[in-house]
Amino acid sequence: MIFKSVSENIVTSGMILITIVGAVLFARFLTVSGFSHGMTEWIQEANMPRLVVFLFVCCVYLFLGCFVSSIGMMVMTLPSFYPLMMSLGYDPIWFCIIVVIMCEIAFITPPVGINLFAVKSVAGMSLWPP
């Protein structure tokens, strides 16, 4: 039983590590290519309202939450979104709090819904009707 538990833990940890490595490589690519700086300049020149940009960022997190873990989402998006939101005058602490909340909300959305399975196991109930 211990061997099975350790092997499942290794597989799960490996999948998370691969996701993080891919997200870090993607984030570095965006930073080196100047995407973050270009996106910030483009949005400032377009004179988009702050609320529209904020809602777009929230929608991106909801969409990514269907497929990517929260750590992967943050590593992929924060190098681009953080400078953008700071240039629009948002408070960094509140923006980070919103990002964490959006990651948790996104983890409830289908098709994966990882938080639903965690709540199901704690509550001892079924996700499917009897």
N, CA, C and O atoms as a MOPAC input file, in Angstrom:
PM7 MOZYME 1SCF
protein

 N      0.82400 1    -1.19200 1     0.00000 1
 C      0.00000 1     0.00000 1     0.00000 1
 C      0.87300 1     1.26200 1     0.00000 1
 O      0.56200 1     2.24500 1    -0.67200 1
 N      1.96800 1     1.21400 1     0.76400 1
 C      2.85900 1     2.37000 1     0.81300 1
 C      3.52000 1     2.58200 1    -0.54900 1
 O      3.65000 1     3.71800 1    -1.00500 1
 N      3.93900 1     1.49400 1    -1.19900 1
 C      4.56500 1     1.59800 1    -2.51300 1
 C      3.60100 1     2.21300 1    -3.52600 1
 O      3.99700 1     3.06000 1    -4.32800 1
 N      2.34300 1     1.79100 1    -3.49000 1
 C      1.34300 1     2.34200 1    -4.40200 1
 C      1.12600 1     3.83300 1    -4.14000 1
 O      1.01500 1     4.62500 1    -5.07600 1
 N      1.06600 1     4.20500 1    -2.87100 1
 C      0.87200 1     5.60400 1    -2.50600 1
 C      2.05300 1     6.46300 1    -2.96300 1
 O      1.85900 1     7.55500 1    -3.49700 1
 N      3.26200 1     5.97500 1    -2.75600 1
 C      4.45300 1     6.72400 1    -3.16200 1
 C      4.51700 1     6.84500 1    -4.67800 1
 O      4.85300 1     7.90800 1    -5.20000 1
 N      4.19900 1     5.76600 1    -5.39100 1
 C      4.26600 1     5.82300 1    -6.85100 1
 C      3.21600 1     6.78200 1    -7.42400 1
 O      3.50300 1     7.49900 1    -8.38200 1
 N      2.01900 1     6.80600 1    -6.86100 1
 C      0.99800 1     7.75300 1    -7.31200 1
 C      1.41300 1     9.19300 1    -7.01300 1
 O      1.15800 1    10.10100 1    -7.80400 1
 N      2.05500 1     9.39000 1    -5.86200 1
 C      2.54200 1    10.71600 1    -5.49600 1
 C      3.63100 1    11.17100 1    -6.46600 1
 O      3.66400 1    12.34200 1    -6.84200 1
 N      4.51100 1    10.27600 1    -6.87500 1
 C      5.57500 1    10.61600 1    -7.82000 1
 C      4.97900 1    10.99900 1    -9.16900 1
 O      5.41300 1    11.97200 1    -9.78500 1
 N      3.99200 1    10.24600 1    -9.62900 1
 C      3.35500 1    10.56100 1   -10.91000 1
 C      2.66500 1    11.92200 1   -10.85200 1
 O      2.81100 1    12.73100 1   -11.76900 1
 N      1.92000 1    12.17800 1    -9.78800 1
 C      1.22300 1    13.45500 1    -9.64500 1
 C      2.21700 1    14.61600 1    -9.54200 1
 O      2.03500 1    15.65000 1   -10.18400 1
 N      3.25400 1    14.44300 1    -8.74500 1
 C      4.26600 1    15.49400 1    -8.61200 1
 C      4.97700 1    15.73900 1    -9.93600 1
 O      5.29500 1    16.88200 1   -10.26300 1
 N      5.22900 1    14.68800 1   -10.69600 1
 C      5.86200 1    14.83800 1   -12.00500 1
 C      4.99500 1    15.62400 1   -12.96900 1
 O      5.49700 1    16.46900 1   -13.70900 1
 N      3.69800 1    15.35400 1   -12.96700 1
 C      2.79600 1    16.10500 1   -13.84800 1
 C      2.76400 1    17.58300 1   -13.47100 1
 O      2.77200 1    18.45200 1   -14.34200 1
 N      2.72700 1    17.86400 1   -12.17000 1
 C      2.72800 1    19.26000 1   -11.71800 1
 C      4.04100 1    19.93300 1   -12.09500 1
 O      4.04400 1    21.08300 1   -12.53500 1
 N      5.15800 1    19.22500 1   -11.92400 1
 C      6.45600 1    19.79200 1   -12.27100 1
 C      6.57200 1    20.07700 1   -13.75900 1
 O      7.11700 1    21.10900 1   -14.15100 1
 N      6.06900 1    19.18000 1   -14.58600 1
 C      6.09900 1    19.40600 1   -16.03900 1
 C      5.25400 1    20.63200 1   -16.40600 1
 O      5.64800 1    21.42600 1   -17.26000 1
 N      4.10200 1    20.78200 1   -15.76400 1
 C      3.25600 1    21.95600 1   -16.00700 1
 C      3.98200 1    23.23300 1   -15.61200 1
 O      3.94100 1    24.22200 1   -16.34400 1
 N      4.64300 1    23.22100 1   -14.46800 1
 C      5.35200 1    24.40600 1   -14.00100 1
 C      6.52600 1    24.73700 1   -14.92300 1
 O      6.75100 1    25.90600 1   -15.23800 1
 N      7.27100 1    23.72900 1   -15.35500 1
 C      8.40300 1    23.96400 1   -16.25000 1
 C      7.91400 1    24.56200 1   -17.57100 1
 O      8.50800 1    25.51500 1   -18.07700 1
 N      6.85100 1    24.01500 1   -18.12400 1
 C      6.29400 1    24.55600 1   -19.36000 1
 C      5.81000 1    25.98300 1   -19.18700 1
 O      6.01800 1    26.82100 1   -20.06400 1
 N      5.16800 1    26.26600 1   -18.06700 1
 C      4.66800 1    27.61500 1   -17.81100 1
 C      5.82200 1    28.60200 1   -17.62800 1
 O      5.74600 1    29.73600 1   -18.09900 1
 N      6.88500 1    28.17900 1   -16.95000 1
 C      8.04300 1    29.05600 1   -16.75900 1
 C      8.70800 1    29.35100 1   -18.10500 1
 O      9.08200 1    30.49200 1   -18.37400 1
 N      8.85500 1    28.34300 1   -18.93800 1
 C      9.44600 1    28.56000 1   -20.26000 1
 C      8.59100 1    29.50800 1   -21.10100 1
 O      9.11700 1    30.38500 1   -21.78600 1
 N      7.28400 1    29.32800 1   -21.04400 1
 C      6.37400 1    30.21100 1   -21.77300 1
 C      6.46700 1    31.64300 1   -21.25800 1
 O      6.49800 1    32.58900 1   -22.04500 1
 N      6.51300 1    31.80100 1   -19.93800 1
 C      6.59900 1    33.13500 1   -19.34000 1
 C      7.91900 1    33.80800 1   -19.71600 1
 O      7.94900 1    35.00700 1   -19.99300 1
 N      8.98700 1    33.05200 1   -19.72400 1
 C     10.28100 1    33.63900 1   -20.12000 1
 C     10.27400 1    34.03400 1   -21.58900 1
 O     10.83200 1    35.06600 1   -21.96100 1
 N      9.64700 1    33.22100 1   -22.41600 1
 C      9.53400 1    33.56600 1   -23.82900 1
 C      8.77400 1    34.87300 1   -24.00600 1
 O      9.18200 1    35.73400 1   -24.78600 1
 N      7.67000 1    35.02000 1   -23.28300 1
 C      6.88700 1    36.26000 1   -23.38300 1
 C      7.68800 1    37.46100 1   -22.91000 1
 O      7.59800 1    38.53900 1   -23.49700 1
 N      8.46600 1    37.28400 1   -21.86100 1
 C      9.25500 1    38.38900 1   -21.33300 1
 C     10.37100 1    38.76500 1   -22.30000 1
 O     10.57600 1    39.94500 1   -22.58700 1
 N     11.09000 1    37.77100 1   -22.80200 1
 C     12.21200 1    38.03800 1   -23.71000 1
 C     11.72200 1    38.62800 1   -25.03000 1
 O     12.38200 1    39.49600 1   -25.60300 1
 N     10.58700 1    38.17200 1   -25.50900 1
 C     10.07600 1    38.67200 1   -26.79300 1
 C      9.49400 1    40.08000 1   -26.69200 1
 O      9.22900 1    40.71300 1   -27.71400 1
 N      9.29200 1    40.57600 1   -25.46800 1
 C      8.74500 1    41.91400 1   -25.29500 1
 C      7.23400 1    41.96700 1   -25.39100 1
 O      6.65800 1    43.04400 1   -25.54300 1
 N      6.58800 1    40.81900 1   -25.30300 1
 C      5.12800 1    40.77000 1   -25.40900 1
 C      4.46600 1    41.60000 1   -24.31200 1
 O      3.52900 1    42.35000 1   -24.58400 1
 N      4.94300 1    41.47400 1   -23.08000 1
 C      4.33100 1    42.19300 1   -21.95300 1
 C      4.40300 1    43.69400 1   -22.16900 1
 O      3.41700 1    44.40600 1   -21.98200 1
 N      5.57500 1    44.16900 1   -22.56100 1
 C      5.74900 1    45.59900 1   -22.78000 1
 C      4.88800 1    46.07600 1   -23.95900 1
 O      4.26400 1    47.13600 1   -23.89100 1
 N      4.86300 1    45.29400 1   -25.02200 1
 C      4.06100 1    45.66100 1   -26.19000 1
 C      2.57400 1    45.68100 1   -25.89700 1
 O      1.85600 1    46.57000 1   -26.35400 1
 N      2.10700 1    44.68900 1   -25.12500 1
 C      0.69100 1    44.63800 1   -24.77500 1
 C      0.30900 1    45.82200 1   -23.89200 1
 O     -0.75800 1    46.41000 1   -24.06600 1
 N      1.17400 1    46.17000 1   -22.95100 1
 C      0.90400 1    47.30700 1   -22.07800 1
 C      0.81400 1    48.59800 1   -22.88500 1
 O     -0.10500 1    49.39300 1   -22.68200 1
 N      1.75300 1    48.81100 1   -23.79200 1
 C      1.71900 1    50.01100 1   -24.63000 1
 C      0.47800 1    50.04700 1   -25.52000 1
 O     -0.15000 1    51.09400 1   -25.67700 1
 N      0.12800 1    48.89800 1   -26.10200 1
 C     -1.03100 1    48.84200 1   -26.99400 1
 C     -2.32200 1    49.20200 1   -26.26500 1
 O     -3.14100 1    49.95600 1   -26.79000 1
 N     -2.50600 1    48.67100 1   -25.06600 1
 C     -3.73600 1    48.94200 1   -24.31000 1
 C     -3.77000 1    50.38800 1   -23.84400 1
 O     -4.83500 1    51.00400 1   -23.82400 1
 N     -2.61500 1    50.94000 1   -23.46900 1
 C     -2.59100 1    52.34200 1   -23.06500 1
 C     -2.88400 1    53.26600 1   -24.24500 1
 O     -3.55600 1    54.28500 1   -24.08300 1
 N     -2.38700 1    52.91900 1   -25.42600 1
 C     -2.65200 1    53.74100 1   -26.60900 1
 C     -4.10300 1    53.63000 1   -27.06700 1
 O     -4.65000 1    54.57800 1   -27.63000 1
 N     -4.72600 1    52.48300 1   -26.83100 1
 C     -6.11600 1    52.27900 1   -27.24900 1
 C     -7.10900 1    52.96600 1   -26.32200 1
 O     -8.29700 1    53.04500 1   -26.63600 1
 N     -6.63500 1    53.46300 1   -25.18600 1
 C     -7.49000 1    54.12600 1   -24.20000 1
 C     -8.66400 1    53.25100 1   -23.78700 1
 O     -9.79300 1    53.72900 1   -23.68000 1
 N     -8.40100 1    51.98400 1   -23.55700 1
 C     -9.44600 1    51.08100 1   -23.07600 1
 C     -9.75700 1    51.40000 1   -21.62400 1
 O     -8.84700 1    51.70700 1   -20.85300 1
 N    -11.01700 1    51.33400 1   -21.23900 1
 C    -11.36200 1    51.56200 1   -19.83100 1
 C    -10.72600 1    50.49900 1   -18.93600 1
 O    -10.55300 1    49.34600 1   -19.33100 1
 N    -10.38900 1    50.91800 1   -17.73600 1
 C     -9.74800 1    49.99900 1   -16.78000 1
 C    -10.62000 1    48.78200 1   -16.50800 1
 O    -10.11600 1    47.66500 1   -16.39900 1
 N    -11.91200 1    48.99400 1   -16.40100 1
 C    -12.82300 1    47.89800 1   -16.07400 1
 C    -12.87200 1    46.86000 1   -17.18200 1
 O    -12.97600 1    45.66700 1   -16.89800 1
 N    -12.80100 1    47.28300 1   -18.42600 1
 C    -12.82900 1    46.34300 1   -19.54900 1
 C    -11.58800 1    45.45900 1   -19.51900 1
 O    -11.67700 1    44.25200 1   -19.74400 1
 N    -10.44300 1    46.05000 1   -19.24700 1
 C     -9.20100 1    45.27700 1   -19.16800 1
 C     -9.26500 1    44.30100 1   -17.99700 1
 O     -8.85300 1    43.14700 1   -18.11300 1
 N     -9.78400 1    44.77700 1   -16.87000 1
 C     -9.91300 1    43.91800 1   -15.69400 1
 C    -10.84000 1    42.73000 1   -15.97600 1
 O    -10.52400 1    41.59900 1   -15.60900 1
 N    -11.96800 1    42.97800 1   -16.61700 1
 C    -12.89700 1    41.89000 1   -16.94400 1
 C    -12.28500 1    40.91800 1   -17.95000 1
 O    -12.53300 1    39.71500 1   -17.87800 1
 N    -11.48900 1    41.43100 1   -18.88500 1
 C    -10.78800 1    40.55800 1   -19.82300 1
 C     -9.81700 1    39.64100 1   -19.08400 1
 O     -9.74800 1    38.44800 1   -19.37600 1
 N     -9.07600 1    40.18600 1   -18.13700 1
 C     -8.13400 1    39.37900 1   -17.35200 1
 C     -8.89100 1    38.30200 1   -16.57400 1
 O     -8.44700 1    37.15500 1   -16.51200 1
 N    -10.02800 1    38.66500 1   -15.98300 1
 C    -10.83700 1    37.68100 1   -15.25000 1
 C    -11.33800 1    36.57500 1   -16.17800 1
 O    -11.33600 1    35.40300 1   -15.80000 1
 N    -11.76000 1    36.93200 1   -17.37300 1
 C    -12.22500 1    35.92800 1   -18.33500 1
 C    -11.10100 1    35.00200 1   -18.76900 1
 O    -11.32000 1    33.80500 1   -18.95600 1
 N     -9.90300 1    35.54300 1   -18.93100 1
 C     -8.75200 1    34.70400 1   -19.28400 1
 C     -8.49500 1    33.67900 1   -18.18500 1
 O     -8.24700 1    32.50900 1   -18.47500 1
 N     -8.55400 1    34.10700 1   -16.92900 1
 C     -8.33500 1    33.17000 1   -15.82700 1
 C     -9.43300 1    32.10900 1   -15.76500 1
 O     -9.14900 1    30.94100 1   -15.49900 1
 N    -10.67200 1    32.50000 1   -16.00700 1
 C    -11.75200 1    31.50600 1   -16.01600 1
 C    -11.56300 1    30.49100 1   -17.13100 1
 O    -11.80100 1    29.30000 1   -16.92600 1
 N    -11.14000 1    30.93900 1   -18.30300 1
 C    -10.92200 1    30.02700 1   -19.41800 1
 C     -9.73000 1    29.10000 1   -19.14700 1
 O     -9.81800 1    27.89300 1   -19.37300 1
 N     -8.63100 1    29.66000 1   -18.66800 1
 C     -7.44800 1    28.83500 1   -18.40600 1
 C     -7.68500 1    27.83300 1   -17.28500 1
 O     -7.08500 1    26.75900 1   -17.26900 1
 N     -8.56000 1    28.18500 1   -16.35000 1
 C     -8.84500 1    27.28900 1   -15.23500 1
 C     -9.48200 1    25.98400 1   -15.65600 1
 O     -9.45300 1    25.00600 1   -14.90900 1
 N    -10.05700 1    25.96100 1   -16.84800 1
 C    -10.64500 1    24.72400 1   -17.35100 1
 C     -9.57800 1    23.70600 1   -17.72300 1
 O     -9.86400 1    22.51100 1   -17.78500 1
 N     -8.35100 1    24.15800 1   -17.97100 1
 C     -7.34200 1    23.26100 1   -18.51300 1
 C     -6.01600 1    23.25300 1   -17.77000 1
 O     -5.27500 1    22.27400 1   -17.86500 1
 N     -5.69000 1    24.31500 1   -17.02900 1
 C     -4.36600 1    24.47100 1   -16.43200 1
 C     -4.50300 1    24.61200 1   -14.92400 1
 O     -5.50300 1    25.14000 1   -14.43900 1
 N     -3.50500 1    24.14200 1   -14.17800 1
 C     -3.52300 1    24.28200 1   -12.72600 1
 C     -3.31500 1    25.74600 1   -12.33800 1
 O     -2.89500 1    26.56500 1   -13.15600 1
 N     -3.61200 1    26.05700 1   -11.09200 1
 C     -3.52200 1    27.45200 1   -10.66300 1
 C     -2.08300 1    27.95700 1   -10.69400 1
 O     -1.84100 1    29.10700 1   -11.06000 1
 N     -1.13400 1    27.11800 1   -10.31800 1
 C      0.27100 1    27.53400 1   -10.36600 1
 C      0.67800 1    27.79900 1   -11.81200 1
 O      1.35100 1    28.78800 1   -12.10200 1
 N      0.27200 1    26.92200 1   -12.70600 1
 C      0.57400 1    27.11400 1   -14.11700 1
 C     -0.04800 1    28.38100 1   -14.67200 1
 O      0.57500 1    29.09900 1   -15.45400 1
 N     -1.29800 1    28.65400 1   -14.25900 1
 C     -1.96300 1    29.88200 1   -14.72300 1
 C     -1.20400 1    31.11100 1   -14.27200 1
 O     -0.97300 1    32.03100 1   -15.05800 1
 N     -0.81700 1    31.12900 1   -13.00700 1
 C     -0.13800 1    32.30600 1   -12.48800 1
 C      1.23200 1    32.48900 1   -13.13100 1
 O      1.61500 1    33.60900 1   -13.47000 1
 N      1.96600 1    31.40300 1   -13.29900 1
 C      3.29500 1    31.51600 1   -13.89400 1
 C      3.19900 1    31.96100 1   -15.35400 1
 O      4.05700 1    32.70500 1   -15.82900 1
 N      2.17000 1    31.51700 1   -16.06300 1
 C      2.01900 1    31.89100 1   -17.47500 1
 C      1.51600 1    33.31400 1   -17.65300 1
 O      1.95600 1    34.00600 1   -18.57100 1
 N      0.61400 1    33.76300 1   -16.80800 1
 C     -0.06600 1    35.02600 1   -17.07300 1
 C      0.49000 1    36.22900 1   -16.31400 1
 O      0.44500 1    37.34500 1   -16.83100 1
 N      1.00100 1    36.03800 1   -15.12700 1
 C      1.42800 1    37.19100 1   -14.33600 1
 C      2.57100 1    37.98700 1   -14.95900 1
 O      2.59500 1    39.20400 1   -14.78000 1
 N      3.52800 1    37.38100 1   -15.68300 1
 C      4.53500 1    38.23000 1   -16.33100 1
 C      3.94300 1    39.20100 1   -17.34900 1
 O      4.54500 1    40.23600 1   -17.63600 1
 N      2.78400 1    38.88400 1   -17.89100 1
 C      2.13500 1    39.79000 1   -18.84700 1
 C      1.09900 1    40.68600 1   -18.18000 1
 O      1.03100 1    41.88200 1   -18.46200 1
 N      0.29700 1    40.10700 1   -17.29800 1
 C     -0.81200 1    40.85600 1   -16.71700 1
 C     -0.38700 1    41.79900 1   -15.59700 1
 O     -0.97100 1    42.87200 1   -15.44800 1
 N      0.61700 1    41.42300 1   -14.80700 1
 C      1.00700 1    42.26100 1   -13.67400 1
 C      1.48500 1    43.65000 1   -14.12200 1
 O      0.99600 1    44.65400 1   -13.60400 1
 N      2.43500 1    43.73000 1   -15.07700 1
 C      2.84300 1    45.08400 1   -15.50400 1
 C      1.69400 1    45.87200 1   -16.13400 1
 O      1.60100 1    47.08900 1   -15.97400 1
 N      0.83100 1    45.16800 1   -16.84300 1
 C     -0.31800 1    45.83300 1   -17.46600 1
 C     -1.22200 1    46.44900 1   -16.40900 1
 O     -1.59800 1    47.61700 1   -16.51000 1
 N     -1.56700 1    45.67300 1   -15.40800 1
 C     -2.48100 1    46.16500 1   -14.37600 1
 C     -1.83100 1    47.26600 1   -13.53000 1
 O     -2.51400 1    48.18700 1   -13.08300 1
 N     -0.51900 1    47.17500 1   -13.31200 1
 C      0.15800 1    48.23600 1   -12.55700 1
 C      0.18700 1    49.53200 1   -13.36500 1
 O      0.08000 1    50.62000 1   -12.79900 1
 N      0.33200 1    49.41700 1   -14.68900 1
 C      0.33600 1    50.62500 1   -15.52100 1
 C     -1.04400 1    51.27100 1   -15.57200 1
 O     -1.16000 1    52.46900 1   -15.82900 1
 N     -2.08500 1    50.48500 1   -15.33000 1
 C     -3.43900 1    51.03300 1   -15.30100 1
 C     -3.81000 1    51.61000 1   -13.93600 1
 O     -4.88400 1    52.19000 1   -13.77600 1
 N     -2.92000 1    51.45000 1   -12.95100 1
 C     -3.13500 1    52.06700 1   -11.64300 1
 C     -3.79500 1    51.17800 1   -10.61000 1
 O     -4.27400 1    51.68100 1    -9.59400 1
 N     -3.83800 1    49.87600 1   -10.83500 1
 C     -4.41100 1    48.97400 1    -9.83900 1
 C     -3.41800 1    48.73900 1    -8.70700 1
 O     -2.20400 1    48.78900 1    -8.90400 1
 N     -3.95700 1    48.48300 1    -7.52100 1
 C     -3.12600 1    48.19000 1    -6.35900 1
 C     -2.55300 1    46.78300 1    -6.50300 1
 O     -3.30600 1    45.85400 1    -6.79300 1
 N     -1.24300 1    46.59300 1    -6.31100 1
 C     -0.65200 1    45.26900 1    -6.52200 1
 C     -1.17600 1    44.20300 1    -5.56100 1
 O     -1.35600 1    43.05100 1    -5.95500 1
 N     -1.42000 1    44.57600 1    -4.31000 1
 C     -1.91400 1    43.59100 1    -3.33900 1
 C     -3.30500 1    43.10900 1    -3.72700 1
 O     -3.57300 1    41.90700 1    -3.72400 1
 N     -4.18700 1    44.04200 1    -4.05900 1
 C     -5.55400 1    43.65500 1    -4.42500 1
 C     -5.58300 1    42.88400 1    -5.73700 1
 O     -6.39500 1    41.97500 1    -5.90700 1
 N     -4.70900 1    43.24000 1    -6.65700 1
 C     -4.65900 1    42.48700 1    -7.90800 1
 C     -4.24100 1    41.04300 1    -7.64300 1
 O     -4.81300 1    40.11800 1    -8.21800 1
 N     -3.25500 1    40.84600 1    -6.78400 1
 C     -2.83000 1    39.47500 1    -6.47100 1
 C     -3.92100 1    38.69700 1    -5.74900 1
 O     -4.08700 1    37.49900 1    -5.98100 1
 N     -4.66300 1    39.36700 1    -4.87700 1
 C     -5.77800 1    38.70200 1    -4.19900 1
 C     -6.83900 1    38.28400 1    -5.21100 1
 O     -7.36800 1    37.17500 1    -5.13800 1
 N     -7.14900 1    39.16800 1    -6.15200 1
 C     -8.12900 1    38.84900 1    -7.19400 1
 C     -7.64700 1    37.69200 1    -8.05800 1
 O     -8.44300 1    36.83500 1    -8.44200 1
 N     -6.35900 1    37.65900 1    -8.36700 1
 C     -5.81600 1    36.56100 1    -9.17300 1
 C     -5.97900 1    35.23000 1    -8.44100 1
 O     -6.36400 1    34.23300 1    -9.05200 1
 N     -5.69400 1    35.20500 1    -7.15600 1
 C     -5.85300 1    33.96000 1    -6.39100 1
 C     -7.31900 1    33.54000 1    -6.34200 1
 O     -7.62800 1    32.35900 1    -6.50600 1
 N     -8.21400 1    34.48100 1    -6.12100 1
 C     -9.64700 1    34.17300 1    -6.09900 1
 C    -10.10300 1    33.66300 1    -7.46000 1
 O    -10.86500 1    32.69900 1    -7.53500 1
 N     -9.64400 1    34.29900 1    -8.53400 1
 C    -10.03000 1    33.85300 1    -9.87900 1
 C     -9.48100 1    32.45500 1   -10.17200 1
 O    -10.14400 1    31.65900 1   -10.83700 1
 N     -8.29000 1    32.15500 1    -9.68800 1
 C     -7.73300 1    30.80900 1    -9.88200 1
 C     -8.58600 1    29.76700 1    -9.16500 1
 O     -8.82400 1    28.68500 1    -9.70100 1
 N     -9.04000 1    30.08400 1    -7.97600 1
 C     -9.87400 1    29.13200 1    -7.24000 1
 C    -11.25700 1    28.99400 1    -7.86800 1
 O    -11.80300 1    27.89200 1    -7.92500 1
 N    -11.81900 1    30.08300 1    -8.33300 1
 C    -13.11000 1    30.00500 1    -9.02200 1
 C    -12.96100 1    29.20900 1   -10.30700 1
 O    -13.82600 1    28.40400 1   -10.65300 1
 N    -11.85600 1    29.43800 1   -11.01500 1
 C    -11.62400 1    28.73300 1   -12.27000 1
 C    -11.43700 1    27.23800 1   -12.04600 1
 O    -11.72200 1    26.43500 1   -12.93400 1
 N    -10.95900 1    26.86400 1   -10.86600 1
 C    -10.76400 1    25.43800 1   -10.58500 1
 C    -12.07700 1    24.70900 1   -10.34400 1
 O    -12.09100 1    23.47900 1   -10.27900 1
 N    -13.17000 1    25.43000 1   -10.21000 1
 C    -14.47800 1    24.79800 1   -10.03600 1
 C    -15.12500 1    24.51200 1   -11.39100 1
 O    -15.98300 1    23.63600 1   -11.50000 1
 N    -14.71200 1    25.24900 1   -12.42100 1
 C    -15.35800 1    25.13800 1   -13.72300 1
 C    -15.04900 1    23.81000 1   -14.40100 1
 O    -13.95300 1    23.27100 1   -14.24700 1
 N    -16.00500 1    23.28600 1   -15.14500 1
 C    -15.77200 1    22.06600 1   -15.91800 1
 C    -14.80500 1    22.35400 1   -17.05000 1
 O    -14.62800 1    23.53100 1   -17.36300 1
 N    -14.18900 1    21.42600 1   -17.66700 1
 C    -14.36300 1    19.99100 1   -17.58900 1
 C    -13.58100 1    19.32100 1   -16.47700 1
 O    -13.84700 1    18.16100 1   -16.16200 1
 N    -12.61700 1    20.01800 1   -15.86400 1
 C    -11.80100 1    19.35400 1   -14.84500 1
 C    -12.43200 1    19.49000 1   -13.47100 1
 O    -12.72800 1    18.47600 1   -12.83900 1
 N    -12.64700 1    20.69800 1   -12.98700 1
 C    -13.30900 1    20.92500 1   -11.70800 1
 C    -12.63200 1    20.25100 1   -10.53600 1
 O    -13.28200 1    19.54200 1    -9.76700 1
 N    -11.32200 1    20.46500 1   -10.38700 1
 C    -10.55700 1    19.76700 1    -9.35700 1
 C    -11.07800 1    20.07600 1    -7.95900 1
 O    -11.12800 1    19.18100 1    -7.11500 1
 N    -11.46300 1    21.31200 1    -7.69600 1
 C    -11.98200 1    21.65600 1    -6.37500 1
 C    -13.27900 1    20.92600 1    -6.05900 1
 O    -13.54800 1    20.62600 1    -4.89500 1
 N    -14.08600 1    20.63700 1    -7.07000 1
 C    -15.31300 1    19.88500 1    -6.82800 1
 C    -15.00900 1    18.49500 1    -6.28700 1
 O    -15.70600 1    18.01000 1    -5.39500 1
 N    -13.98300 1    17.85600 1    -6.81500 1
 C    -13.61900 1    16.53500 1    -6.33400 1
 C    -13.05500 1    16.58900 1    -4.91700 1
 O    -13.27800 1    15.66900 1    -4.13000 1
 N    -12.33000 1    17.65300 1    -4.58300 1
 C    -11.81800 1    17.80800 1    -3.22000 1
 C    -12.95900 1    18.00500 1    -2.23000 1
 O    -12.96900 1    17.40500 1    -1.15500 1
 N    -13.91800 1    18.84800 1    -2.59600 1
 C    -15.07000 1    19.07700 1    -1.71700 1
 C    -15.90200 1    17.81300 1    -1.58400 1
 O    -16.41100 1    17.51700 1    -0.50300 1
 N    -16.04500 1    17.06600 1    -2.66700 1
 C    -16.80600 1    15.81700 1    -2.64100 1
 C    -16.19300 1    14.83200 1    -1.65700 1
 O    -16.91100 1    14.18800 1    -0.89200 1
 N    -14.86500 1    14.71000 1    -1.67300 1
 C    -14.23000 1    13.74000 1    -0.78900 1
 C    -14.33600 1    14.17500 1     0.67000 1
 O    -14.46400 1    13.32200 1     1.54800 1
 N    -14.28500 1    15.47100 1     0.95300 1
 C    -14.41100 1    15.95600 1     2.32700 1
 C    -15.84400 1    15.79500 1     2.81900 1
 O    -16.07200 1    15.39100 1     3.95900 1
 N    -16.81200 1    16.11300 1     1.95400 1
 C    -18.22400 1    16.06100 1     2.35200 1
 C    -18.76300 1    14.63500 1     2.35300 1
 O    -19.78000 1    14.36200 1     2.99000 1
 N    -18.09600 1    13.72200 1     1.64900 1
 C    -18.55200 1    12.33900 1     1.59700 1
 C    -19.81700 1    12.16200 1     0.80100 1
 O    -20.65300 1    11.32500 1     1.14000 1
 N    -19.97200 1    12.93600 1    -0.25500 1
 C    -21.15800 1    12.81700 1    -1.09400 1
 C    -20.76100 1    12.59400 1    -2.54600 1
 O    -19.58400 1    12.67900 1    -2.89600 1
 N    -21.73400 1    12.31200 1    -3.37700 1
 C    -21.48200 1    12.03700 1    -4.79000 1
 C    -21.74300 1    13.27500 1    -5.63100 1
 O    -22.59600 1    14.09800 1    -5.29800 1
 N    -21.00100 1    13.39900 1    -6.72400 1
 C    -21.23000 1    14.50000 1    -7.66200 1
 C    -22.38700 1    14.19600 1    -8.61700 1
 O    -22.98100 1    15.10800 1    -9.19200 1
 N    -22.69200 1    12.95200 1    -8.77400 1
 C    -23.71300 1    12.53300 1    -9.72700 1
 C    -25.00000 1    12.19500 1    -9.00600 1
 O    -24.95700 1    11.68300 1    -7.88700 1
 N    -26.15400 1    12.46700 1    -9.61900 1
 C    -27.42600 1    12.11900 1    -8.97400 1
 C    -27.56000 1    10.59000 1    -8.84700 1
 O    -27.02300 1     9.84400 1    -9.66700 1
 N    -28.26900 1    10.14300 1    -7.82800 1
 C    -28.39400 1     8.67700 1    -7.61200 1
 C    -29.18200 1     7.96800 1    -8.68100 1
 O    -29.35600 1     6.75100 1    -8.61500 1

